[in-house]
Amino acid sequence: MSFRVRLLPSGKEFTAEKNETVLEAALRSGIALNYSCNTGTCGGCGGRIKSGQIRETRQHDFHFSDAQEAQGHVLLCVTAAQSDLEIEVKEAGGIEDIPLQQIPTKVEQMERIQDDIMILHLRTPRSQTLRFLAGQHLSLAIAGMPPRNKSLASCPCNAMHLQFHIRRVPGDQFSEYVFTHLKISEAVMIEGPWGNFSLDESSRRPIIFVAYETGFAPIKSIIEHAIALELDQPLHLYWMAHQPGNHYLNNLCRSWLDALDNFSYTALTGEGLSGEPSWETSTDPVAGQRDMEAAAAAIVADHPDLSGFDVYLTAPESGMDGIIKLLQQHGLPERQLHLDVMKRF
């Protein structure tokens, strides 16, 4: 059995199942409620029930005052719906509402899906799930090495399970360690999140996502967040890879294409030939620039007038200027262009 939950004052609505907490249901639906411990200890996920029936799912350490309880204050991490609900609650309105966090995690899984691509899965403690916005990045510290910034590739709707896309770069200490020494259950300290590359949830304009190589990671995070929010505007993904075979999660993109009526996907390949180094392992900045110019040409061929679109773009630093110039020449306003400026390539 499921119930409808409406949040005040935002008016956002989502469905909560009888056997899940209100917090779990909200996060699953892509709604960024305030919380911290997720175990009923800190009080960070407090809300006020305005109408409807609830039940507590487990014992907890934090308690409101008698006056607050009389006014309907509850912890959403230990509260399940027993009817449709209206709840007065504070939501994260933007990046400024997400606190800086330091969390010890453990390696949960390592998927080597190509010779030079590893999908790294980290698991947080249940008492310290990470709060972040789709598209942001973290600092990862492994085995005493200098920390390395990596974009989150997972959805905030399941923030205990974090995903990162690691390209093996010859001579790079971090990626070599991940590929040759990192073990299941090994400790990884994460810090963050950082970055302002995130979804503008207030916009109802069609969205164009442009990813380059492993710059697909934050784009994936945002797309999965958009799916959780059940956005109904058209979503167009253009994924540029320097050479054939570098669309390492092509099947995932195809599954979105099959499942979503409002999603389209174009896999683009640049000048690279099979066996040629990817842009991330190459020292030739011109190759990345030409690849992104080709991506821009494909986008404007499909959408000659970009004035009514939002564009989310990841690209190598050398490839940014050309694609931005062409997109703006086709009417894209600066305020509707969202750039991932993290230095990844």
NUTORBA-980861 format. One record per residue (C-alpha): residue number from 1; residue in one letter; x, y negated, z. Coordinates in steps of 0.02 Angstrom, whole numbers, m for minus. Layout:
N
pos->NUM; code->A; px->X; py->Y; pz->Z
...
This chain:
345
pos->1; code->M; px->0; py->0; pz->0
pos->2; code->S; px->62; py->m175; pz->m41
pos->3; code->F; px->15; py->m349; pz->18
pos->4; code->R; px->34; py->m523; pz->m54
pos->5; code->V; px->145; py->m643; pz->43
pos->6; code->R; px->138; py->m831; pz->14
pos->7; code->L; px->276; py->m944; pz->81
pos->8; code->L; px->245; py->m1120; pz->144
pos->9; code->P; px->282; py->m1256; pz->100
pos->10; code->S; px->354; py->m1194; pz->m66
pos->11; code->G; px->202; py->m1093; pz->m119
pos->12; code->K; px->310; py->m950; pz->m183
pos->13; code->E; px->227; py->m780; pz->m181
pos->14; code->F; px->288; py->m601; pz->m183
pos->15; code->T; px->229; py->m425; pz->m145
pos->16; code->A; px->278; py->m334; pz->15
pos->17; code->E; px->258; py->m148; pz->35
pos->18; code->K; px->190; py->m81; pz->199
pos->19; code->N; px->352; py->10; pz->240
pos->20; code->E; px->474; py->m135; pz->210
pos->21; code->T; px->510; py->m293; pz->308
pos->22; code->V; px->455; py->m462; pz->245
pos->23; code->L; px->638; py->m511; pz->228
pos->24; code->E; px->678; py->m358; pz->123
pos->25; code->A; px->529; py->m391; pz->11
pos->26; code->A; px->575; py->m574; pz->m12
pos->27; code->L; px->756; py->m535; pz->m57
pos->28; code->R; px->701; py->m397; pz->m176
pos->29; code->S; px->591; py->m526; pz->m262
pos->30; code->G; px->736; py->m648; pz->m282
pos->31; code->I; px->683; py->m770; pz->m147
pos->32; code->A; px->826; py->m844; pz->m44
pos->33; code->L; px->763; py->m845; pz->135
pos->34; code->N; px->879; py->m894; pz->277
pos->35; code->Y; px->951; py->m746; pz->371
pos->36; code->S; px->1114; py->m683; pz->443
pos->37; code->C; px->1121; py->m521; pz->541
pos->38; code->N; px->968; py->m431; pz->468
pos->39; code->T; px->954; py->m333; pz->631
pos->40; code->G; px->850; py->m445; pz->745
pos->41; code->T; px->999; py->m514; pz->840
pos->42; code->C; px->1031; py->m691; pz->780
pos->43; code->G; px->859; py->m768; pz->749
pos->44; code->G; px->914; py->m841; pz->581
pos->45; code->C; px->766; py->m769; pz->484
pos->46; code->G; px->631; py->m844; pz->593
pos->47; code->G; px->465; py->m889; pz->516
pos->48; code->R; px->292; py->m938; pz->575
pos->49; code->I; px->140; py->m832; pz->530
pos->50; code->K; px->m1; py->m947; pz->475
pos->51; code->S; px->m124; py->m810; pz->427
pos->52; code->G; px->m128; py->m621; pz->415
pos->53; code->Q; px->m81; py->m469; pz->517
pos->54; code->I; px->95; py->m401; pz->549
pos->55; code->R; px->186; py->m267; pz->645
pos->56; code->E; px->362; py->m256; pz->715
pos->57; code->T; px->467; py->m119; pz->634
pos->58; code->R; px->597; py->m95; pz->772
pos->59; code->Q; px->664; py->m159; pz->936
pos->60; code->H; px->771; py->m316; pz->929
pos->61; code->D; px->880; py->m422; pz->1043
pos->62; code->F; px->825; py->m596; pz->993
pos->63; code->H; px->666; py->m664; pz->1071
pos->64; code->F; px->571; py->m826; pz->1045
pos->65; code->S; px->504; py->m927; pz->1190
pos->66; code->D; px->327; py->m893; pz->1250
pos->67; code->A; px->271; py->m1055; pz->1169
pos->68; code->Q; px->349; py->m1008; pz->1002
pos->69; code->E; px->272; py->m834; pz->1007
pos->70; code->A; px->102; py->m913; pz->1042
pos->71; code->Q; px->126; py->m1021; pz->887
pos->72; code->G; px->160; py->m867; pz->780
pos->73; code->H; px->349; py->m868; pz->765
pos->74; code->V; px->424; py->m700; pz->713
pos->75; code->L; px->586; py->m626; pz->646
pos->76; code->L; px->558; py->m580; pz->463
pos->77; code->C; px->694; py->m447; pz->469
pos->78; code->V; px->592; py->m342; pz->591
pos->79; code->T; px->417; py->m390; pz->532
pos->80; code->A; px->311; py->m293; pz->407
pos->81; code->A; px->148; py->m350; pz->328
pos->82; code->Q; px->m15; py->m266; pz->376
pos->83; code->S; px->m120; py->m381; pz->268
pos->84; code->D; px->m94; py->m525; pz->149
pos->85; code->L; px->10; py->m659; pz->236
pos->86; code->E; px->46; py->m844; pz->236
pos->87; code->I; px->212; py->m885; pz->319
pos->88; code->E; px->294; py->m1052; pz->356
pos->89; code->V; px->479; py->m1025; pz->329
pos->90; code->K; px->638; py->m1114; pz->278
pos->91; code->E; px->712; py->m1063; pz->110
pos->92; code->A; px->884; py->m1096; pz->38
pos->93; code->G; px->855; py->m1240; pz->m82
pos->94; code->G; px->1026; py->m1237; pz->m162
pos->95; code->I; px->1211; py->m1201; pz->m145
pos->96; code->E; px->1226; py->m1322; pz->1
pos->97; code->D; px->1111; py->m1210; pz->103
pos->98; code->I; px->1220; py->m1054; pz->84
pos->99; code->P; px->1349; py->m1041; pz->225
pos->100; code->L; px->1531; py->m992; pz->201
pos->101; code->Q; px->1550; py->m813; pz->262
pos->102; code->Q; px->1691; py->m693; pz->302
pos->103; code->I; px->1636; py->m512; pz->299
pos->104; code->P; px->1734; py->m348; pz->310
pos->105; code->T; px->1675; py->m229; pz->175
pos->106; code->K; px->1721; py->m55; pz->118
pos->107; code->V; px->1744; py->17; pz->m55
pos->108; code->E; px->1586; py->113; pz->m94
pos->109; code->Q; px->1618; py->165; pz->m274
pos->110; code->M; px->1740; py->137; pz->m417
pos->111; code->E; px->1677; py->161; pz->m595
pos->112; code->R; px->1813; py->164; pz->m726
pos->113; code->I; px->1701; py->138; pz->m875
pos->114; code->Q; px->1843; py->97; pz->m996
pos->115; code->D; px->2030; py->122; pz->m989
pos->116; code->D; px->2051; py->m59; pz->m936
pos->117; code->I; px->1884; py->m97; pz->m851
pos->118; code->M; px->1839; py->m48; pz->m673
pos->119; code->I; px->1672; py->m86; pz->m591
pos->120; code->L; px->1709; py->m105; pz->m406
pos->121; code->H; px->1567; py->m79; pz->m282
pos->122; code->L; px->1587; py->m146; pz->m104
pos->123; code->R; px->1467; py->m116; pz->40
pos->124; code->T; px->1443; py->m239; pz->181
pos->125; code->P; px->1392; py->m190; pz->358
pos->126; code->R; px->1204; py->m191; pz->379
pos->127; code->S; px->1226; py->m322; pz->514
pos->128; code->Q; px->1323; py->m439; pz->397
pos->129; code->T; px->1244; py->m435; pz->226
pos->130; code->L; px->1310; py->m572; pz->112
pos->131; code->R; px->1204; py->m723; pz->71
pos->132; code->F; px->1243; py->m792; pz->m101
pos->133; code->L; px->1165; py->m862; pz->m258
pos->134; code->A; px->1173; py->m766; pz->m421
pos->135; code->G; px->1323; py->m825; pz->m522
pos->136; code->Q; px->1437; py->m870; pz->m376
pos->137; code->H; px->1607; py->m795; pz->m337
pos->138; code->L; px->1703; py->m731; pz->m186
pos->139; code->S; px->1881; py->m714; pz->m127
pos->140; code->L; px->1934; py->m531; pz->m109
pos->141; code->A; px->2081; py->m484; pz->3
pos->142; code->I; px->2149; py->m308; pz->m18
pos->143; code->A; px->2295; py->m223; pz->71
pos->144; code->G; px->2380; py->m384; pz->124
pos->145; code->M; px->2394; py->m451; pz->m53
pos->146; code->P; px->2355; py->m634; pz->m90
pos->147; code->P; px->2166; py->m654; pz->m106
pos->148; code->R; px->2091; py->m652; pz->m280
pos->149; code->N; px->1934; py->m743; pz->m338
pos->150; code->K; px->1808; py->m631; pz->m425
pos->151; code->S; px->1632; py->m666; pz->m485
pos->152; code->L; px->1491; py->m566; pz->m410
pos->153; code->A; px->1408; py->m458; pz->m541
pos->154; code->S; px->1265; py->m400; pz->m431
pos->155; code->C; px->1096; py->m472; pz->m386
pos->156; code->P; px->1066; py->m562; pz->m220
pos->157; code->C; px->911; py->m452; pz->m204
pos->158; code->N; px->1024; py->m311; pz->m139
pos->159; code->A; px->1159; py->m406; pz->m47
pos->160; code->M; px->1229; py->m259; pz->51
pos->161; code->H; px->1294; py->m183; pz->m112
pos->162; code->L; px->1412; py->m299; pz->m206
pos->163; code->Q; px->1482; py->m270; pz->m380
pos->164; code->F; px->1636; py->m342; pz->m467
pos->165; code->H; px->1707; py->m314; pz->m642
pos->166; code->I; px->1896; py->m293; pz->m642
pos->167; code->R; px->2000; py->m300; pz->m801
pos->168; code->R; px->2169; py->m213; pz->m790
pos->169; code->V; px->2301; py->m339; pz->m837
pos->170; code->P; px->2480; py->m273; pz->m855
pos->171; code->G; px->2593; py->m350; pz->m723
pos->172; code->D; px->2449; py->m417; pz->m619
pos->173; code->Q; px->2470; py->m354; pz->m440
pos->174; code->F; px->2286; py->m359; pz->m394
pos->175; code->S; px->2216; py->m265; pz->m544
pos->176; code->E; px->2359; py->m139; pz->m542
pos->177; code->Y; px->2321; py->m99; pz->m359
pos->178; code->V; px->2135; py->m78; pz->m396
pos->179; code->F; px->2171; py->42; pz->m539
pos->180; code->T; px->2309; py->143; pz->m459
pos->181; code->H; px->2297; py->138; pz->m269
pos->182; code->L; px->2127; py->80; pz->m206
pos->183; code->K; px->2028; py->217; pz->m119
pos->184; code->I; px->1847; py->247; pz->m71
pos->185; code->S; px->1809; py->175; pz->104
pos->186; code->E; px->1962; py->62; pz->98
pos->187; code->A; px->1937; py->m106; pz->184
pos->188; code->V; px->1914; py->m263; pz->79
pos->189; code->M; px->1888; py->m431; pz->163
pos->190; code->I; px->1774; py->m549; pz->68
pos->191; code->E; px->1756; py->m736; pz->93
pos->192; code->G; px->1635; py->m857; pz->12
pos->193; code->P; px->1529; py->m881; pz->m86
pos->194; code->W; px->1590; py->m1024; pz->m193
pos->195; code->G; px->1540; py->m1107; pz->m355
pos->196; code->N; px->1390; py->m1201; pz->m423
pos->197; code->F; px->1357; py->m1087; pz->m572
pos->198; code->S; px->1182; py->m1030; pz->m526
pos->199; code->L; px->1006; py->m1020; pz->m596
pos->200; code->D; px->898; py->m1176; pz->m602
pos->201; code->E; px->739; py->m1094; pz->m538
pos->202; code->S; px->637; py->m1253; pz->m562
pos->203; code->S; px->660; py->m1252; pz->m751
pos->204; code->R; px->537; py->m1162; pz->m865
pos->205; code->R; px->638; py->m1190; pz->m1023
pos->206; code->P; px->697; py->m1040; pz->m1126
pos->207; code->I; px->871; py->m985; pz->m1072
pos->208; code->I; px->1023; py->m942; pz->m1177
pos->209; code->F; px->1161; py->m845; pz->m1087
pos->210; code->V; px->1334; py->m843; pz->m1166
pos->211; code->A; px->1462; py->m723; pz->m1094
pos->212; code->Y; px->1641; py->m687; pz->m1147
pos->213; code->E; px->1726; py->m523; pz->m1103
pos->214; code->T; px->1716; py->m494; pz->m912
pos->215; code->G; px->1635; py->m666; pz->m898
pos->216; code->F; px->1482; py->m555; pz->m918
pos->217; code->A; px->1490; py->m522; pz->m729
pos->218; code->P; px->1410; py->m684; pz->m665
pos->219; code->I; px->1290; py->m686; pz->m814
pos->220; code->K; px->1234; py->m511; pz->m764
pos->221; code->S; px->1204; py->m572; pz->m587
pos->222; code->I; px->1095; py->m716; pz->m648
pos->223; code->I; px->997; py->m608; pz->m770
pos->224; code->E; px->959; py->m480; pz->m635
pos->225; code->H; px->904; py->m621; pz->m521
pos->226; code->A; px->791; py->m690; pz->m658
pos->227; code->I; px->716; py->m516; pz->m678
pos->228; code->A; px->685; py->m506; pz->m489
pos->229; code->L; px->598; py->m674; pz->m498
pos->230; code->E; px->492; py->m610; pz->m644
pos->231; code->L; px->531; py->m764; pz->m748
pos->232; code->D; px->422; py->m766; pz->m901
pos->233; code->Q; px->518; py->m886; pz->m1014
pos->234; code->P; px->623; py->m812; pz->m1156
pos->235; code->L; px->797; py->m752; pz->m1106
pos->236; code->H; px->929; py->m737; pz->m1243
pos->237; code->L; px->1097; py->m653; pz->m1207
pos->238; code->Y; px->1246; py->m676; pz->m1323
pos->239; code->W; px->1396; py->m572; pz->m1266
pos->240; code->M; px->1557; py->m606; pz->m1360
pos->241; code->A; px->1699; py->m480; pz->m1351
pos->242; code->H; px->1868; py->m505; pz->m1433
pos->243; code->Q; px->1867; py->m333; pz->m1512
pos->244; code->P; px->1745; py->m190; pz->m1544
pos->245; code->G; px->1708; py->m83; pz->m1392
pos->246; code->N; px->1731; py->m220; pz->m1262
pos->247; code->H; px->1545; py->m235; pz->m1224
pos->248; code->Y; px->1574; py->m117; pz->m1079
pos->249; code->L; px->1394; py->m122; pz->m1014
pos->250; code->N; px->1310; py->m122; pz->m1183
pos->251; code->N; px->1188; py->14; pz->m1129
pos->252; code->L; px->1130; py->m92; pz->m982
pos->253; code->C; px->1093; py->m237; pz->m1099
pos->254; code->R; px->1000; py->m119; pz->m1215
pos->255; code->S; px->896; py->m58; pz->m1068
pos->256; code->W; px->846; py->m239; pz->m1030
pos->257; code->L; px->800; py->m259; pz->m1212
pos->258; code->D; px->688; py->m105; pz->m1205
pos->259; code->A; px->607; py->m148; pz->m1038
pos->260; code->L; px->578; py->m337; pz->m1051
pos->261; code->D; px->462; py->m421; pz->m1175
pos->262; code->N; px->548; py->m590; pz->m1154
pos->263; code->F; px->729; py->m532; pz->m1174
pos->264; code->S; px->840; py->m529; pz->m1329
pos->265; code->Y; px->1021; py->m472; pz->m1343
pos->266; code->T; px->1156; py->m506; pz->m1472
pos->267; code->A; px->1325; py->m420; pz->m1456
pos->268; code->L; px->1459; py->m521; pz->m1546
pos->269; code->T; px->1636; py->m471; pz->m1591
pos->270; code->G; px->1777; py->m592; pz->m1628
pos->271; code->E; px->1931; py->m570; pz->m1735
pos->272; code->G; px->2009; py->m431; pz->m1632
pos->273; code->L; px->2046; py->m262; pz->m1707
pos->274; code->S; px->2036; py->m96; pz->m1616
pos->275; code->G; px->2192; py->m75; pz->m1510
pos->276; code->E; px->2230; py->m261; pz->m1504
pos->277; code->P; px->2247; py->m334; pz->m1328
pos->278; code->S; px->2090; py->m415; pz->m1258
pos->279; code->W; px->2088; py->m602; pz->m1231
pos->280; code->E; px->2115; py->m579; pz->m1044
pos->281; code->T; px->2277; py->m483; pz->m1073
pos->282; code->S; px->2337; py->m590; pz->m1218
pos->283; code->T; px->2444; py->m746; pz->m1210
pos->284; code->D; px->2366; py->m819; pz->m1369
pos->285; code->P; px->2242; py->m957; pz->m1319
pos->286; code->V; px->2190; py->m986; pz->m1500
pos->287; code->A; px->2108; py->m815; pz->m1512
pos->288; code->G; px->1986; py->m853; pz->m1372
pos->289; code->Q; px->1946; py->m1022; pz->m1447
pos->290; code->R; px->1906; py->m945; pz->m1616
pos->291; code->D; px->1799; py->m811; pz->m1534
pos->292; code->M; px->1694; py->m941; pz->m1442
pos->293; code->E; px->1675; py->m1048; pz->m1597
pos->294; code->A; px->1606; py->m894; pz->m1685
pos->295; code->A; px->1486; py->m866; pz->m1539
pos->296; code->A; px->1428; py->m1046; pz->m1550
pos->297; code->A; px->1399; py->m1029; pz->m1737
pos->298; code->A; px->1290; py->m875; pz->m1708
pos->299; code->I; px->1188; py->m965; pz->m1574
pos->300; code->V; px->1151; py->m1120; pz->m1677
pos->301; code->A; px->1109; py->m1013; pz->m1828
pos->302; code->D; px->972; py->m932; pz->m1722
pos->303; code->H; px->923; py->m1092; pz->m1630
pos->304; code->P; px->960; py->m1248; pz->m1735
pos->305; code->D; px->875; py->m1363; pz->m1608
pos->306; code->L; px->936; py->m1333; pz->m1430
pos->307; code->S; px->853; py->m1482; pz->m1349
pos->308; code->G; px->723; py->m1372; pz->m1263
pos->309; code->F; px->844; py->m1240; pz->m1196
pos->310; code->D; px->950; py->m1211; pz->m1042
pos->311; code->V; px->1120; py->m1135; pz->m1081
pos->312; code->Y; px->1228; py->m1037; pz->m957
pos->313; code->L; px->1405; py->m1016; pz->m1022
pos->314; code->T; px->1562; py->m922; pz->m970
pos->315; code->A; px->1715; py->m939; pz->m1081
pos->316; code->P; px->1904; py->m948; pz->m1074
pos->317; code->E; px->1963; py->m1123; pz->m1034
pos->318; code->S; px->2034; py->m1147; pz->m1209
pos->319; code->G; px->1869; py->m1096; pz->m1287
pos->320; code->M; px->1755; py->m1216; pz->m1193
pos->321; code->D; px->1775; py->m1378; pz->m1289
pos->322; code->G; px->1731; py->m1313; pz->m1461
pos->323; code->I; px->1574; py->m1220; pz->m1410
pos->324; code->I; px->1513; py->m1362; pz->m1299
pos->325; code->K; px->1536; py->m1488; pz->m1440
pos->326; code->L; px->1439; py->m1382; pz->m1565
pos->327; code->L; px->1297; py->m1346; pz->m1443
pos->328; code->Q; px->1281; py->m1531; pz->m1403
pos->329; code->Q; px->1282; py->m1574; pz->m1588
pos->330; code->H; px->1128; py->m1464; pz->m1601
pos->331; code->G; px->1035; py->m1562; pz->m1469
pos->332; code->L; px->1082; py->m1478; pz->m1304
pos->333; code->P; px->1074; py->m1610; pz->m1165
pos->334; code->E; px->1221; py->m1610; pz->m1045
pos->335; code->R; px->1106; py->m1584; pz->m895
pos->336; code->Q; px->1042; py->m1421; pz->m972
pos->337; code->L; px->1216; py->m1346; pz->m993
pos->338; code->H; px->1278; py->m1240; pz->m847
pos->339; code->L; px->1463; py->m1195; pz->m850
pos->340; code->D; px->1558; py->m1063; pz->m753
pos->341; code->V; px->1718; py->m1158; pz->m720
pos->342; code->M; px->1800; py->m1021; pz->m617
pos->343; code->K; px->1973; py->m982; pz->m687
pos->344; code->R; px->1953; py->m800; pz->m735
pos->345; code->F; px->2047; py->m779; pz->m899
